[in-house]
Amino acid sequence: MSNGPTHADYETGLRAGLASVRVRIREMDTSGGEYDPATKSVLLDPFNASLLDGLIHELLHHVHYHRLAAWGVGEEPVTEALEDSIVRYINRSKTRRRWWRRAFAAKLAEGAE
């Protein structure tokens, strides 16, 4: 067994990370999402990716920015694998899904002000 982080550990970190970014919906031609470390902002395009998948993916870039950057060209495949695993974990619980739905709606409302 691994002594590394659990799904719950990752989710806790991502929840905390959500509090420190700005999230906006924007049409993008090539991507479902984008994270800008300079402005700590996440852009999502729900046409290209589900909102939950895109949000988790970009939050992984935000929360684990320096660790993931060390992977070089492997950064995206590693992030995608973690995203898939964490999204499945979230979707296995109505309580977790509800938390993310509400937190996402609140974060969008923040950006609209």
C-alpha positions in Angstrom: 0.0 0.0 0.0 1.1 3.5 -0.8 1.7 6.1 1.9 0.9 8.9 -0.5 -2.1 11.1 -0.5 -5.6 9.7 -0.6 -8.5 10.9 -2.8 -9.8 12.6 0.3 -6.5 14.4 0.8 -6.5 15.6 -2.8 -10.1 16.7 -2.5 -9.4 18.7 0.6 -6.5 20.4 -1.1 -8.6 21.2 -4.1 -11.4 22.6 -2.0 -8.9 24.9 -0.3 -7.5 25.8 -3.7 -10.9 26.8 -5.0 -11.1 29.5 -2.4 -7.9 31.2 -3.8 -8.8 31.4 -7.5 -11.1 33.3 -9.7 -13.3 31.1 -11.9 -15.0 32.3 -15.1 -16.8 30.7 -18.0 -15.5 31.6 -21.4 -15.7 30.2 -24.9 -12.3 28.7 -25.9 -11.6 27.1 -29.3 -9.0 24.5 -28.2 -9.5 23.7 -24.6 -12.0 22.9 -21.8 -10.1 24.9 -19.4 -7.1 27.1 -18.6 -5.2 28.1 -15.4 -3.2 31.3 -15.3 -0.8 31.2 -12.3 0.0 34.9 -12.6 -3.6 35.9 -12.0 -4.7 32.7 -10.2 -7.6 32.5 -12.5 -9.4 29.5 -14.0 -11.2 29.8 -17.3 -13.7 27.0 -18.2 -15.5 26.2 -21.5 -18.4 23.8 -20.8 -18.7 23.1 -24.5 -15.3 21.4 -24.5 -15.3 19.7 -21.1 -17.7 19.1 -18.2 -17.6 21.8 -15.6 -16.6 19.4 -12.8 -13.9 17.7 -14.9 -12.5 21.1 -16.1 -12.6 22.7 -12.7 -10.8 19.7 -11.0 -8.2 19.6 -13.8 -7.4 23.3 -13.5 -7.4 23.3 -9.7 -4.9 20.5 -9.9 -2.7 22.8 -11.9 -3.2 25.6 -9.3 -2.7 23.5 -6.1 0.1 21.4 -7.4 1.6 23.9 -9.8 5.3 23.5 -8.9 5.1 19.7 -8.5 3.3 19.2 -11.8 5.6 21.6 -13.7 8.5 19.3 -12.8 7.0 16.6 -15.0 7.7 18.7 -18.1 5.8 17.2 -21.1 4.3 14.6 -18.8 2.4 17.3 -16.8 -0.8 17.0 -18.8 -1.1 13.2 -18.8 -0.3 13.1 -15.0 -2.9 15.9 -14.4 -5.5 14.1 -16.6 -5.0 10.8 -14.7 -5.4 12.5 -11.3 -8.4 14.4 -12.6 -10.2 11.3 -13.8 -9.5 9.5 -10.5 -10.6 12.4 -8.3 -13.8 13.1 -10.4 -14.8 9.4 -10.0 -14.2 9.8 -6.3 -16.4 12.9 -6.1 -19.1 11.3 -8.2 -19.4 8.3 -5.9 -20.9 10.5 -3.2 -24.0 12.7 -3.4 -22.7 14.8 -0.5 -19.4 15.5 -2.3 -21.2 16.2 -5.6 -23.5 18.6 -3.8 -20.6 20.4 -2.1 -18.8 20.9 -5.4 -22.0 22.0 -7.2 -22.7 24.6 -4.5 -19.1 25.8 -4.2 -18.8 26.2 -8.0 -22.1 28.2 -8.2 -20.8 30.4 -5.3 -17.5 30.9 -7.0 -19.2 31.9 -10.3 -21.4 34.4 -8.4 -18.3 36.0 -6.9 -16.9 36.7 -10.3 -20.2 38.2 -11.5 -20.1 41.0 -8.9 
